[in-house]
């Protein structure tokens, strides 16, 4: 009798576990089967706030000829303040607009940017821009809401947000932000950690955005497609008093202000050192790291 009771109790417990598991899975997956995932992205906003967004596409809703298409998608948001929101897509003339039932929370994505309205006002989440996925190599993230970009950079790099490129002469400074290599990267080599790095720069009021605008002298830019992005590219070299300088400029045609990424490499002539006192820096490894930083840049 006791044995039968134990068996019955075990069966009941197993049934509860199975039913509970099914309920939990159904609760966890709150997305309707009629919705299909389009993409998942993370936005970085002012004050290091983040939004994780999963965009879903719904089945088309029938409309009469000439009538406006009825949105059927949704977005699932995870906010860095701990809130989780499922918002239905609403009618929008520009971008993707999503809102809750009383429109007290609106998420509006436009290109690589997003706007969050709470009771018709921007509050905690401002100047949000998509962030490139973390590859594990570039753990740090930077948001520039003035120029309008996000970028990833390696551990140890310093950030100069008041940087100006001044090599073009008086009155021709180019403003931007620079990411400078750590001193440890250059230790024991002929590389300078004082000003070697990657900068993102902007020139206003130009009709033809190209790389030659960012370099002195007569340089002829060329169009290069790299990592599925079209650039205007130009490079230059210079030398003086045992110092060597290399620059590469990757400009984004069609942008206004004209935006570009600059590689600046400063090193000393290896022959000026006592033999064996330093080693020559790894040029290819440095360019490869700069390329990864540039590839992570996302414009708003």
Beta strands, then each sheet from edge to edge (+ up, - down):
strand 1: 36-44
strand 2: 50-57
strand 3: 74-79
strand 4: 84-90
strand 5: 96-99
strand 6: 105-110
strand 7: 113-118
strand 8: 128-131
strand 9: 140-144
strand 10: 149-153
strand 11: 158-160
strand 12: 164-165
strand 13: 174-180
strand 14: 197-203
strand 15: 222-226
strand 16: 229-240
strand 17: 243-251
strand 18: 258-268
strand 19: 298-299
sheet 1: 1+ 2- 3+ 4- 5+ 6- 7+ 8- 1+
sheet 2: 9+ 10- 19+
sheet 3: 11+ 13- 12+
sheet 4: 11+ 13- 14+ 18- 17+ 16- 15+
end
